[in-house]
């Protein structure tokens, strides 16, 4: 076997350095740059989002994709919003429907279970309070 570089394909690699010889003449734009025209367009079209406890009506049908972080976050936001507006029964029902799915991520499942438990506790406390007032 010959050790010459001409016969060894490992050393027969050609390298074209023409890309390196021409300097980059494109002007770098900062990533947070926005032209005045673009800013005015966004300013004109922007509207504040006002959530009023209705996120759960816009949810995609179950079963959800357990690996889709945006989708699981959307379901979690819906539960949290219902809880915030003290609509514990609806939040608990939504949590129960989500928990019927077996292939949920463990951390997501734990948070949904926590909300289901908290909603149940709030409902129980509310019933006890109503019975105590009678």
N, CA, C and O atoms as CSV, one atom per row, in Angstrom:
chain,resi,resn,atom,element,x,y,z
A,1,UNK,N,N,0.828,-1.170,0.000
A,1,UNK,CA,C,0.000,0.000,0.000
A,1,UNK,C,C,0.876,1.238,0.000
A,1,UNK,O,O,1.865,1.303,0.731
A,2,UNK,N,N,0.533,2.190,-0.788
A,2,UNK,CA,C,1.328,3.406,-0.910
A,2,UNK,C,C,0.793,4.458,0.045
A,2,UNK,O,O,-0.419,4.562,0.238
A,3,UNK,N,N,1.687,5.242,0.648
A,3,UNK,CA,C,1.292,6.284,1.587
A,3,UNK,C,C,1.220,7.657,0.936
A,3,UNK,O,O,1.133,8.662,1.642
A,4,UNK,N,N,1.253,7.724,-0.351
A,4,UNK,CA,C,1.246,9.037,-0.997
A,4,UNK,C,C,-0.131,9.674,-0.867
A,4,UNK,O,O,-1.142,8.972,-0.841
A,5,UNK,N,N,-0.176,10.995,-0.785
A,5,UNK,CA,C,-1.427,11.727,-0.624
A,5,UNK,C,C,-2.261,11.715,-1.889
A,5,UNK,O,O,-3.468,11.947,-1.830
A,6,UNK,N,N,-1.651,11.452,-3.023
A,6,UNK,CA,C,-2.400,11.447,-4.274
A,6,UNK,C,C,-3.298,10.226,-4.376
A,6,UNK,O,O,-4.349,10.289,-5.013
A,7,UNK,N,N,-2.915,9.141,-3.775
A,7,UNK,CA,C,-3.707,7.924,-3.862
A,7,UNK,C,C,-4.675,7.784,-2.695
A,7,UNK,O,O,-5.627,7.009,-2.789
A,8,UNK,N,N,-4.469,8.491,-1.625
A,8,UNK,CA,C,-5.310,8.373,-0.443
A,8,UNK,C,C,-6.499,9.332,-0.584
A,8,UNK,O,O,-6.295,10.546,-0.609
A,9,UNK,N,N,-7.729,8.823,-0.677
A,9,UNK,CA,C,-8.893,9.697,-0.877
A,9,UNK,C,C,-9.172,10.597,0.324
A,9,UNK,O,O,-9.855,11.612,0.185
A,10,UNK,N,N,-8.666,10.249,1.475
A,10,UNK,CA,C,-8.882,11.076,2.653
A,10,UNK,C,C,-8.284,12.469,2.478
A,10,UNK,O,O,-8.847,13.459,2.945
A,11,UNK,N,N,-7.154,12.535,1.810
A,11,UNK,CA,C,-6.486,13.817,1.610
A,11,UNK,C,C,-6.815,14.451,0.260
A,11,UNK,O,O,-6.198,15.446,-0.120
A,12,UNK,N,N,-7.767,13.895,-0.459
A,12,UNK,CA,C,-8.133,14.420,-1.767
A,12,UNK,C,C,-9.304,15.393,-1.675
A,12,UNK,O,O,-10.036,15.576,-2.648
A,13,UNK,N,N,-9.483,16.005,-0.538
A,13,UNK,CA,C,-10.579,16.945,-0.328
A,13,UNK,C,C,-10.180,18.297,-0.899
A,13,UNK,O,O,-9.095,18.813,-0.632
A,14,UNK,N,N,-11.088,18.854,-1.691
A,14,UNK,CA,C,-10.829,20.182,-2.239
A,14,UNK,C,C,-11.578,21.205,-1.402
A,14,UNK,O,O,-12.719,20.986,-0.994
A,15,UNK,N,N,-10.934,22.287,-1.163
A,15,UNK,CA,C,-11.526,23.342,-0.358
A,15,UNK,C,C,-11.548,24.617,-1.181
A,15,UNK,O,O,-10.505,25.097,-1.624
A,16,UNK,N,N,-12.730,25.158,-1.382
A,16,UNK,CA,C,-12.884,26.372,-2.163
A,16,UNK,C,C,-13.041,27.530,-1.192
A,16,UNK,O,O,-14.043,27.615,-0.482
A,17,UNK,N,N,-12.094,28.391,-1.156
A,17,UNK,CA,C,-12.127,29.503,-0.212
A,17,UNK,C,C,-12.606,30.798,-0.850
A,17,UNK,O,O,-12.324,31.878,-0.331
A,18,UNK,N,N,-13.318,30.714,-1.953
A,18,UNK,CA,C,-13.783,31.933,-2.608
A,18,UNK,C,C,-14.812,32.657,-1.750
A,18,UNK,O,O,-14.942,33.877,-1.843
A,19,UNK,N,N,-15.553,31.918,-0.908
A,19,UNK,CA,C,-16.528,32.560,-0.036
A,19,UNK,C,C,-15.845,33.458,0.986
A,19,UNK,O,O,-16.378,34.502,1.362
A,20,UNK,N,N,-14.684,33.053,1.423
A,20,UNK,CA,C,-13.973,33.821,2.434
A,20,UNK,C,C,-13.265,35.040,1.853
A,20,UNK,O,O,-12.991,36.000,2.573
A,21,UNK,N,N,-12.974,35.007,0.577
A,21,UNK,CA,C,-12.212,36.100,-0.015
A,21,UNK,C,C,-13.053,37.356,-0.213
A,21,UNK,O,O,-12.501,38.455,-0.241
A,22,UNK,N,N,-14.372,37.228,-0.352
A,22,UNK,CA,C,-15.216,38.406,-0.528
A,22,UNK,C,C,-15.756,38.832,0.829
A,22,UNK,O,O,-16.403,38.037,1.511
A,23,UNK,N,N,-15.505,40.052,1.226
A,23,UNK,CA,C,-15.995,40.508,2.527
A,23,UNK,C,C,-17.518,40.666,2.503
A,23,UNK,O,O,-18.118,40.933,1.461
A,24,UNK,N,N,-18.108,40.497,3.652
A,24,UNK,CA,C,-19.553,40.634,3.787
A,24,UNK,C,C,-19.900,42.118,3.768
A,24,UNK,O,O,-19.567,42.854,4.697
A,25,UNK,N,N,-20.569,42.549,2.708
A,25,UNK,CA,C,-20.882,43.971,2.552
A,25,UNK,C,C,-22.299,44.300,2.985
A,25,UNK,O,O,-22.684,45.469,2.974
A,26,UNK,N,N,-23.090,43.294,3.369
A,26,UNK,CA,C,-24.451,43.586,3.809
A,26,UNK,C,C,-24.402,44.241,5.178
A,26,UNK,O,O,-23.627,43.851,6.051
A,27,UNK,N,N,-25.237,45.231,5.338
A,27,UNK,CA,C,-25.263,45.965,6.594
A,27,UNK,C,C,-26.041,45.165,7.629
A,27,UNK,O,O,-27.151,44.705,7.360
A,28,UNK,N,N,-25.471,45.005,8.785
A,28,UNK,CA,C,-26.129,44.269,9.865
A,28,UNK,C,C,-27.191,45.165,10.490
A,28,UNK,O,O,-26.917,46.304,10.869
A,29,UNK,N,N,-28.402,44.637,10.592
A,29,UNK,CA,C,-29.501,45.368,11.199
A,29,UNK,C,C,-29.728,44.774,12.587
A,29,UNK,O,O,-29.837,43.555,12.719
A,30,UNK,N,N,-29.801,45.601,13.612
A,30,UNK,CA,C,-30.066,45.062,14.952
A,30,UNK,C,C,-31.388,44.298,14.961
A,30,UNK,O,O,-32.338,44.681,14.278
A,31,UNK,N,N,-31.442,43.225,15.732
A,31,UNK,CA,C,-32.642,42.394,15.694
A,31,UNK,C,C,-33.848,43.076,16.326
A,31,UNK,O,O,-34.981,42.658,16.088
A,32,UNK,N,N,-33.631,44.114,17.122
A,32,UNK,CA,C,-34.759,44.831,17.696
A,32,UNK,C,C,-35.123,46.082,16.888
A,32,UNK,O,O,-35.879,46.933,17.357
A,33,UNK,N,N,-34.583,46.184,15.687
A,33,UNK,CA,C,-34.851,47.332,14.826
A,33,UNK,C,C,-36.236,47.209,14.203
A,33,UNK,O,O,-36.653,46.130,13.784
A,34,UNK,N,N,-36.927,48.318,14.152
A,34,UNK,CA,C,-38.207,48.382,13.462
A,34,UNK,C,C,-38.304,49.770,12.841
A,34,UNK,O,O,-38.090,50.779,13.512
A,35,UNK,N,N,-38.625,49.807,11.571
A,35,UNK,CA,C,-38.710,51.101,10.905
A,35,UNK,C,C,-39.910,51.874,11.436
A,35,UNK,O,O,-40.840,51.291,11.993
A,36,UNK,N,N,-39.880,53.156,11.260
A,36,UNK,CA,C,-40.984,54.006,11.707
A,36,UNK,C,C,-42.281,53.612,11.008
A,36,UNK,O,O,-43.349,53.601,11.619
A,37,UNK,N,N,-42.176,53.290,9.729
A,37,UNK,CA,C,-43.354,52.879,8.958
A,37,UNK,C,C,-43.963,51.595,9.535
A,37,UNK,O,O,-45.177,51.502,9.712
A,38,UNK,N,N,-43.110,50.611,9.823
A,38,UNK,CA,C,-43.607,49.368,10.418
A,38,UNK,C,C,-44.213,49.615,11.791
A,38,UNK,O,O,-45.245,49.037,12.133
A,39,UNK,N,N,-43.571,50.476,12.579
A,39,UNK,CA,C,-44.083,50.785,13.906
A,39,UNK,C,C,-45.469,51.419,13.818
A,39,UNK,O,O,-46.372,51.040,14.564
A,40,UNK,N,N,-45.641,52.375,12.917
A,40,UNK,CA,C,-46.933,53.039,12.776
A,40,UNK,C,C,-48.014,52.063,12.315
A,40,UNK,O,O,-49.165,52.166,12.738
A,41,UNK,N,N,-47.647,51.123,11.453
A,41,UNK,CA,C,-48.602,50.108,10.997
A,41,UNK,C,C,-49.051,49.240,12.165
A,41,UNK,O,O,-50.245,48.997,12.343
A,42,UNK,N,N,-48.103,48.779,12.949
A,42,UNK,CA,C,-48.434,47.945,14.109
A,42,UNK,C,C,-49.260,48.739,15.113
A,42,UNK,O,O,-50.233,48.226,15.666
A,43,UNK,N,N,-48.877,49.979,15.346
A,43,UNK,CA,C,-49.593,50.831,16.296
A,43,UNK,C,C,-51.041,51.049,15.861
A,43,UNK,O,O,-51.951,51.047,16.691
A,44,UNK,N,N,-51.247,51.233,14.580
A,44,UNK,CA,C,-52.577,51.478,14.040
A,44,UNK,C,C,-53.460,50.232,14.145
A,44,UNK,O,O,-54.656,50.340,14.413
A,45,UNK,N,N,-52.871,49.049,13.934
A,45,UNK,CA,C,-53.656,47.813,13.891
A,45,UNK,C,C,-53.766,47.111,15.237
A,45,UNK,O,O,-54.582,46.201,15.385
A,46,UNK,N,N,-52.968,47.507,16.218
A,46,UNK,CA,C,-52.921,46.801,17.489
A,46,UNK,C,C,-54.154,47.079,18.329
A,46,UNK,O,O,-54.614,48.217,18.424
A,47,UNK,N,N,-54.678,46.034,18.932
A,47,UNK,CA,C,-55.792,46.173,19.861
A,47,UNK,C,C,-55.469,45.325,21.089
A,47,UNK,O,O,-54.957,44.212,20.970
A,48,UNK,N,N,-55.767,45.856,22.248
A,48,UNK,CA,C,-55.518,45.109,23.479
A,48,UNK,C,C,-56.473,43.925,23.550
A,48,UNK,O,O,-57.659,44.036,23.241
A,49,UNK,N,N,-55.922,42.791,23.964
A,49,UNK,CA,C,-56.763,41.608,24.146
A,49,UNK,C,C,-57.379,41.670,25.525
A,49,UNK,O,O,-56.684,41.865,26.522
A,50,UNK,N,N,-58.658,41.507,25.573
A,50,UNK,CA,C,-59.349,41.515,26.848
A,50,UNK,C,C,-59.977,40.147,27.051
A,50,UNK,O,O,-60.905,39.764,26.339
A,51,UNK,N,N,-59.469,39.425,28.019
A,51,UNK,CA,C,-60.005,38.098,28.308
A,51,UNK,C,C,-61.091,38.244,29.364
A,51,UNK,O,O,-60.917,38.950,30.357
A,52,UNK,N,N,-62.186,37.583,29.145
A,52,UNK,CA,C,-63.304,37.710,30.075
A,52,UNK,C,C,-63.825,36.351,30.521
A,52,UNK,O,O,-65.023,36.187,30.755
A,53,UNK,N,N,-62.952,35.405,30.635
A,53,UNK,CA,C,-63.365,34.094,31.112
A,53,UNK,C,C,-63.904,33.186,30.035
A,53,UNK,O,O,-64.618,32.231,30.342
A,54,UNK,N,N,-63.588,33.451,28.790
A,54,UNK,CA,C,-64.144,32.665,27.692
A,54,UNK,C,C,-63.088,31.927,26.875
A,54,UNK,O,O,-63.388,31.459,25.776
A,55,UNK,N,N,-61.868,31.809,27.379
A,55,UNK,CA,C,-60.829,31.087,26.637
A,55,UNK,C,C,-61.254,29.649,26.381
A,55,UNK,O,O,-60.964,29.090,25.324
A,56,UNK,N,N,-61.946,29.050,27.353
A,56,UNK,CA,C,-62.327,27.641,27.217
A,56,UNK,C,C,-63.247,27.389,26.021
A,56,UNK,O,O,-63.354,26.255,25.553
A,57,UNK,N,N,-63.904,28.423,25.529
A,57,UNK,CA,C,-64.783,28.255,24.361
A,57,UNK,C,C,-64.002,28.200,23.052
A,57,UNK,O,O,-64.542,27.791,22.023
A,58,UNK,N,N,-62.744,28.606,23.084
A,58,UNK,CA,C,-61.927,28.620,21.867
A,58,UNK,C,C,-60.948,27.451,21.803
A,58,UNK,O,O,-60.112,27.395,20.901
A,59,UNK,N,N,-61.041,26.524,22.742
A,59,UNK,CA,C,-60.102,25.398,22.788
A,59,UNK,C,C,-60.345,24.423,21.645
A,59,UNK,O,O,-61.486,24.232,21.224
A,60,UNK,N,N,-59.283,23.806,21.142
A,60,UNK,CA,C,-59.461,22.752,20.139
A,60,UNK,C,C,-60.088,21.527,20.806
A,60,UNK,O,O,-60.010,21.379,22.025
A,61,UNK,N,N,-60.701,20.661,20.025
A,61,UNK,CA,C,-61.340,19.485,20.629
A,61,UNK,C,C,-60.302,18.542,21.241
A,61,UNK,O,O,-59.172,18.426,20.766
A,62,UNK,N,N,-60.726,17.884,22.300
A,62,UNK,CA,C,-59.873,16.870,22.921
A,62,UNK,C,C,-59.930,15.606,22.086
A,62,UNK,O,O,-60.934,15.422,21.398
A,63,UNK,N,N,-58.959,14.731,22.081
A,63,UNK,CA,C,-57.767,14.752,22.914
A,63,UNK,C,C,-56.746,15.748,22.386
A,63,UNK,O,O,-56.646,15.993,21.183
A,64,UNK,N,N,-56.003,16.306,23.308
A,64,UNK,CA,C,-54.974,17.264,22.920
A,64,UNK,C,C,-53.672,16.543,22.613
A,64,UNK,O,O,-53.458,15.407,23.035
A,65,UNK,N,N,-52.816,17.215,21.880
A,65,UNK,CA,C,-51.502,16.666,21.568
A,65,UNK,C,C,-50.619,16.917,22.787
A,65,UNK,O,O,-50.259,18.064,23.051
A,66,UNK,N,N,-50.261,15.871,23.537
A,66,UNK,CA,C,-49.531,16.084,24.782
A,66,UNK,C,C,-48.118,16.621,24.585
A,66,UNK,O,O,-47.507,17.103,25.539
A,67,UNK,N,N,-47.595,16.550,23.387
A,67,UNK,CA,C,-46.240,17.039,23.123
A,67,UNK,C,C,-46.242,18.472,22.600
A,67,UNK,O,O,-45.182,19.064,22.402
A,68,UNK,N,N,-47.428,19.027,22.378
A,68,UNK,CA,C,-47.536,20.391,21.865
A,68,UNK,C,C,-47.622,21.360,23.039
A,68,UNK,O,O,-48.657,21.471,23.696
A,69,UNK,N,N,-46.536,22.047,23.287
A,69,UNK,CA,C,-46.513,22.978,24.413
A,69,UNK,C,C,-47.535,24.109,24.245
A,69,UNK,O,O,-48.208,24.449,25.217
A,70,UNK,N,N,-47.681,24.707,23.054
A,70,UNK,CA,C,-48.701,25.757,22.918
A,70,UNK,C,C,-50.114,25.252,23.206
A,70,UNK,O,O,-50.922,25.960,23.807
A,71,UNK,N,N,-50.406,24.027,22.777
A,71,UNK,CA,C,-51.750,23.503,22.991
A,71,UNK,C,C,-51.989,23.198,24.472
A,71,UNK,O,O,-53.052,23.519,25.003
A,72,UNK,N,N,-51.022,22.586,25.136
A,72,UNK,CA,C,-51.201,22.313,26.563
A,72,UNK,C,C,-51.273,23.618,27.351
A,72,UNK,O,O,-52.031,23.717,28.316
A,73,UNK,N,N,-50.496,24.613,26.953
A,73,UNK,CA,C,-50.545,25.912,27.629
A,73,UNK,C,C,-51.913,26.557,27.457
A,73,UNK,O,O,-52.425,27.180,28.387
A,74,UNK,N,N,-52.506,26.415,26.286
A,74,UNK,CA,C,-53.822,26.995,26.029
A,74,UNK,C,C,-54.872,26.366,26.954
A,74,UNK,O,O,-55.724,27.070,27.495
A,75,UNK,N,N,-54.809,25.051,27.132
A,75,UNK,CA,C,-55.746,24.388,28.032
A,75,UNK,C,C,-55.508,24.828,29.477
A,75,UNK,O,O,-56.456,25.037,30.234
A,76,UNK,N,N,-54.254,24.964,29.844
A,76,UNK,CA,C,-53.936,25.400,31.200
A,76,UNK,C,C,-54.410,26.833,31.436
A,76,UNK,O,O,-54.938,27.134,32.506
A,77,UNK,N,N,-54.233,27.712,30.465
A,77,UNK,CA,C,-54.718,29.090,30.593
A,77,UNK,C,C,-56.229,29.106,30.790
A,77,UNK,O,O,-56.752,29.894,31.578
A,78,UNK,N,N,-56.924,28.236,30.073
A,78,UNK,CA,C,-58.381,28.185,30.192
A,78,UNK,C,C,-58.788,27.778,31.606
A,78,UNK,O,O,-59.693,28.375,32.190
A,79,UNK,N,N,-58.124,26.764,32.154
A,79,UNK,CA,C,-58.430,26.330,33.521
A,79,UNK,C,C,-58.123,27.450,34.509
A,79,UNK,O,O,-58.924,27.736,35.399
A,80,UNK,N,N,-56.972,28.078,34.352
A,80,UNK,CA,C,-56.578,29.155,35.264
A,80,UNK,C,C,-57.539,30.334,35.192
A,80,UNK,O,O,-57.853,30.948,36.211
A,81,UNK,N,N,-58.004,30.646,33.992
A,81,UNK,CA,C,-58.933,31.762,33.842
A,81,UNK,C,C,-60.264,31.453,34.514
A,81,UNK,O,O,-60.824,32.304,35.204
A,82,UNK,N,N,-60.770,30.241,34.318
A,82,UNK,CA,C,-62.018,29.853,34.980
A,82,UNK,C,C,-61.852,29.899,36.498
A,82,UNK,O,O,-62.750,30.346,37.213
A,83,UNK,N,N,-60.721,29.444,36.976
A,83,UNK,CA,C,-60.446,29.477,38.413
A,83,UNK,C,C,-60.398,30.925,38.907
A,83,UNK,O,O,-60.959,31.241,39.956
A,84,UNK,N,N,-59.741,31.791,38.166
A,84,UNK,CA,C,-59.627,33.198,38.548
A,84,UNK,C,C,-61.000,33.854,38.645
A,84,UNK,O,O,-61.250,34.641,39.558
A,85,UNK,N,N,-61.882,33.536,37.716
A,85,UNK,CA,C,-63.227,34.113,37.726
A,85,UNK,C,C,-64.176,33.343,38.639
A,85,UNK,O,O,-65.389,33.547,38.589
A,86,UNK,N,N,-63.631,32.468,39.465
A,86,UNK,CA,C,-64.368,31.709,40.471
A,86,UNK,C,C,-65.453,30.821,39.860
A,86,UNK,O,O,-66.510,30.610,40.454
A,87,UNK,N,N,-65.176,30.318,38.689
A,87,UNK,CA,C,-66.086,29.382,38.013
A,87,UNK,C,C,-65.500,27.982,38.214
A,87,UNK,O,O,-65.069,27.317,37.271
A,88,UNK,N,N,-65.503,27.567,39.482
A,88,UNK,CA,C,-64.802,26.361,39.896
A,88,UNK,C,C,-65.386,25.090,39.290
A,88,UNK,O,O,-64.643,24.172,38.943
A,89,UNK,N,N,-66.694,25.029,39.161
A,89,UNK,CA,C,-67.317,23.822,38.600
A,89,UNK,C,C,-66.890,23.619,37.145
A,89,UNK,O,O,-66.564,22.502,36.744
A,90,UNK,N,N,-66.892,24.686,36.364
A,90,UNK,CA,C,-66.464,24.578,34.963
A,90,UNK,C,C,-64.983,24.216,34.866
A,90,UNK,O,O,-64.592,23.408,34.024
A,91,UNK,N,N,-64.168,24.812,35.721
A,91,UNK,CA,C,-62.732,24.511,35.720
A,91,UNK,C,C,-62.493,23.054,36.099
A,91,UNK,O,O,-61.635,22.389,35.519
A,92,UNK,N,N,-63.249,22.564,37.068
A,92,UNK,CA,C,-63.091,21.164,37.483
A,92,UNK,C,C,-63.519,20.212,36.376
A,92,UNK,O,O,-62.849,19.209,36.131
A,93,UNK,N,N,-64.624,20.513,35.709
A,93,UNK,CA,C,-65.087,19.651,34.597
A,93,UNK,C,C,-64.066,19.618,33.470
A,93,UNK,O,O,-63.780,18.551,32.926
A,94,UNK,N,N,-63.512,20.773,33.113
A,94,UNK,CA,C,-62.493,20.822,32.065
A,94,UNK,C,C,-61.259,20.030,32.491
A,94,UNK,O,O,-60.683,19.295,31.689
A,95,UNK,N,N,-60.860,20.177,33.739
A,95,UNK,CA,C,-59.709,19.420,34.251
A,95,UNK,C,C,-59.960,17.924,34.168
A,95,UNK,O,O,-59.080,17.167,33.760
A,96,UNK,N,N,-61.147,17.498,34.549
A,96,UNK,CA,C,-61.485,16.069,34.500
A,96,UNK,C,C,-61.431,15.543,33.076
A,96,UNK,O,O,-60.929,14.446,32.833
A,97,UNK,N,N,-61.950,16.327,32.134
A,97,UNK,CA,C,-61.920,15.890,30.726
A,97,UNK,C,C,-60.487,15.756,30.228
A,97,UNK,O,O,-60.168,14.816,29.499
A,98,UNK,N,N,-59.628,16.685,30.613
A,98,UNK,CA,C,-58.224,16.629,30.191
A,98,UNK,C,C,-57.536,15.417,30.814
A,98,UNK,O,O,-56.763,14.728,30.147
A,99,UNK,N,N,-57.815,15.157,32.087
A,99,UNK,CA,C,-57.143,14.068,32.801
A,99,UNK,C,C,-57.585,12.686,32.338
A,99,UNK,O,O,-56.952,11.692,32.695
A,100,UNK,N,N,-58.647,12.597,31.557
A,100,UNK,CA,C,-59.058,11.307,30.990
A,100,UNK,C,C,-58.016,10.785,30.003
A,100,UNK,O,O,-57.950,9.585,29.738
A,101,UNK,N,N,-57.220,11.675,29.473
A,101,UNK,CA,C,-56.186,11.304,28.503
A,101,UNK,C,C,-54.985,10.724,29.247
A,101,UNK,O,O,-54.509,11.312,30.219
A,102,UNK,N,N,-54.497,9.575,28.791
A,102,UNK,CA,C,-53.430,8.858,29.497
A,102,UNK,C,C,-52.025,9.351,29.181
A,102,UNK,O,O,-51.140,9.226,30.027
A,103,UNK,N,N,-51.789,9.904,28.003
A,103,UNK,CA,C,-50.418,10.193,27.564
A,103,UNK,C,C,-49.970,11.637,27.810
A,103,UNK,O,O,-49.182,12.179,27.034
A,104,UNK,N,N,-50.463,12.260,28.875
A,104,UNK,CA,C,-50.082,13.641,29.187
A,104,UNK,C,C,-48.688,13.693,29.789
A,104,UNK,O,O,-48.236,12.740,30.423
A,105,UNK,N,N,-48.015,14.814,29.583
A,105,UNK,CA,C,-46.710,15.039,30.206
A,105,UNK,C,C,-46.924,15.107,31.726
A,105,UNK,O,O,-47.939,15.622,32.194
A,106,UNK,N,N,-45.968,14.589,32.477
A,106,UNK,CA,C,-46.126,14.490,33.931
A,106,UNK,C,C,-46.300,15.851,34.604
A,106,UNK,O,O,-47.148,15.998,35.484
A,107,UNK,N,N,-45.509,16.848,34.201
A,107,UNK,CA,C,-45.623,18.159,34.843
A,107,UNK,C,C,-46.955,18.825,34.521
A,107,UNK,O,O,-47.551,19.472,35.382
A,108,UNK,N,N,-47.425,18.669,33.286
A,108,UNK,CA,C,-48.727,19.222,32.901
A,108,UNK,C,C,-49.831,18.511,33.671
A,108,UNK,O,O,-50.738,19.155,34.198
A,109,UNK,N,N,-49.756,17.179,33.738
A,109,UNK,CA,C,-50.757,16.399,34.473
A,109,UNK,C,C,-50.805,16.847,35.936
A,109,UNK,O,O,-51.889,16.989,36.503
A,110,UNK,N,N,-49.649,17.067,36.546
A,110,UNK,CA,C,-49.598,17.468,37.956
A,110,UNK,C,C,-50.288,18.814,38.177
A,110,UNK,O,O,-51.008,18.989,39.160
A,111,UNK,N,N,-50.073,19.752,37.276
A,111,UNK,CA,C,-50.699,21.075,37.425
A,111,UNK,C,C,-52.207,20.973,37.247
A,111,UNK,O,O,-52.959,21.594,38.000
A,112,UNK,N,N,-52.660,20.204,36.269
A,112,UNK,CA,C,-54.101,20.048,36.042
A,112,UNK,C,C,-54.740,19.338,37.237
A,112,UNK,O,O,-55.829,19.716,37.669
A,113,UNK,N,N,-54.077,18.320,37.769
A,113,UNK,CA,C,-54.595,17.629,38.960
A,113,UNK,C,C,-54.692,18.584,40.142
A,113,UNK,O,O,-55.645,18.521,40.919
A,114,UNK,N,N,-53.706,19.468,40.280
A,114,UNK,CA,C,-53.726,20.445,41.371
A,114,UNK,C,C,-54.933,21.371,41.236
A,114,UNK,O,O,-55.618,21.650,42.221
A,115,UNK,N,N,-55.193,21.847,40.018
A,115,UNK,CA,C,-56.350,22.716,39.817
A,115,UNK,C,C,-57.649,21.960,40.036
A,115,UNK,O,O,-58.600,22.518,40.583
A,116,UNK,N,N,-57.708,20.714,39.625
A,116,UNK,CA,C,-58.916,19.920,39.853
A,116,UNK,C,C,-59.167,19.782,41.357
A,116,UNK,O,O,-60.296,19.942,41.821
A,117,UNK,N,N,-58.124,19.488,42.102
A,117,UNK,CA,C,-58.234,19.329,43.553
A,117,UNK,C,C,-58.640,20.652,44.210
A,117,UNK,O,O,-59.516,20.673,45.075
A,118,UNK,N,N,-58.007,21.751,43.801
A,118,UNK,CA,C,-58.316,23.052,44.394
A,118,UNK,C,C,-59.747,23.481,44.088
A,118,UNK,O,O,-60.427,24.050,44.942
A,119,UNK,N,N,-60.197,23.207,42.876
A,119,UNK,CA,C,-61.577,23.552,42.521
A,119,UNK,C,C,-62.554,22.745,43.366
A,119,UNK,O,O,-63.556,23.278,43.843
A,120,UNK,N,N,-62.262,21.461,43.550
A,120,UNK,CA,C,-63.111,20.627,44.404
A,120,UNK,C,C,-63.161,21.152,45.828
A,120,UNK,O,O,-64.225,21.179,46.446
A,121,UNK,N,N,-62.013,21.570,46.350
A,121,UNK,CA,C,-61.962,22.126,47.705
A,121,UNK,C,C,-62.762,23.415,47.798
A,121,UNK,O,O,-63.481,23.634,48.773
A,122,UNK,N,N,-62.642,24.269,46.789
A,122,UNK,CA,C,-63.393,25.538,46.788
A,122,UNK,C,C,-64.898,25.287,46.707
A,122,UNK,O,O,-65.682,25.952,47.384
A,123,UNK,N,N,-65.294,24.327,45.879
A,123,UNK,CA,C,-66.716,24.005,45.764
A,123,UNK,C,C,-67.247,23.457,47.086
A,123,UNK,O,O,-68.338,23.824,47.520
A,124,UNK,N,N,-66.483,22.590,47.716
A,124,UNK,CA,C,-66.888,22.007,48.998
A,124,UNK,C,C,-66.998,23.096,50.061
A,124,UNK,O,O,-67.959,23.118,50.830
A,125,UNK,N,N,-66.022,23.995,50.107
A,125,UNK,CA,C,-66.054,25.089,51.079
A,125,UNK,C,C,-67.246,26.001,50.822
A,125,UNK,O,O,-67.864,26.492,51.767
A,126,UNK,N,N,-67.573,26.229,49.569
A,126,UNK,CA,C,-68.724,27.062,49.231
A,126,UNK,C,C,-70.031,26.423,49.656
A,126,UNK,O,O,-70.927,27.105,50.153
A,127,UNK,N,N,-70.146,25.100,49.463
A,127,UNK,CA,C,-71.365,24.391,49.879
A,127,UNK,C,C,-71.504,24.410,51.403
A,127,UNK,O,O,-72.596,24.616,51.932
A,128,UNK,N,N,-70.390,24.193,52.099
A,128,UNK,CA,C,-70.425,24.207,53.563
A,128,UNK,C,C,-70.804,25.585,54.083
A,128,UNK,O,O,-71.528,25.704,55.072
A,129,UNK,N,N,-70.320,26.615,53.424
A,129,UNK,CA,C,-70.641,27.983,53.832
A,129,UNK,C,C,-72.125,28.258,53.629
A,129,UNK,O,O,-72.774,28.871,54.477
A,130,UNK,N,N,-72.665,27.794,52.482
A,130,UNK,CA,C,-74.094,27.985,52.209
A,130,UNK,C,C,-74.948,27.245,53.224
A,130,UNK,O,O,-75.961,27.774,53.684
A,131,UNK,N,N,-74.551,26.022,53.581
A,131,UNK,CA,C,-75.314,25.241,54.555
A,131,UNK,C,C,-75.233,25.867,55.940
A,131,UNK,O,O,-76.200,25.810,56.700
A,132,UNK,N,N,-74.103,26.460,56.277
A,132,UNK,CA,C,-73.933,27.106,57.581
A,132,UNK,C,C,-74.760,28.368,57.708
A,132,UNK,O,O,-75.131,28.756,58.815
A,133,UNK,N,N,-75.054,29.012,56.595
A,133,UNK,CA,C,-75.840,30.247,56.608
A,133,UNK,C,C,-77.328,29.970,56.709
A,133,UNK,O,O,-78.094,30.869,57.057
A,134,UNK,N,N,-77.756,28.756,56.415
A,134,UNK,CA,C,-79.200,28.430,56.431
A,134,UNK,C,C,-79.719,28.240,57.818
A,134,UNK,O,O,-80.905,27.964,58.000
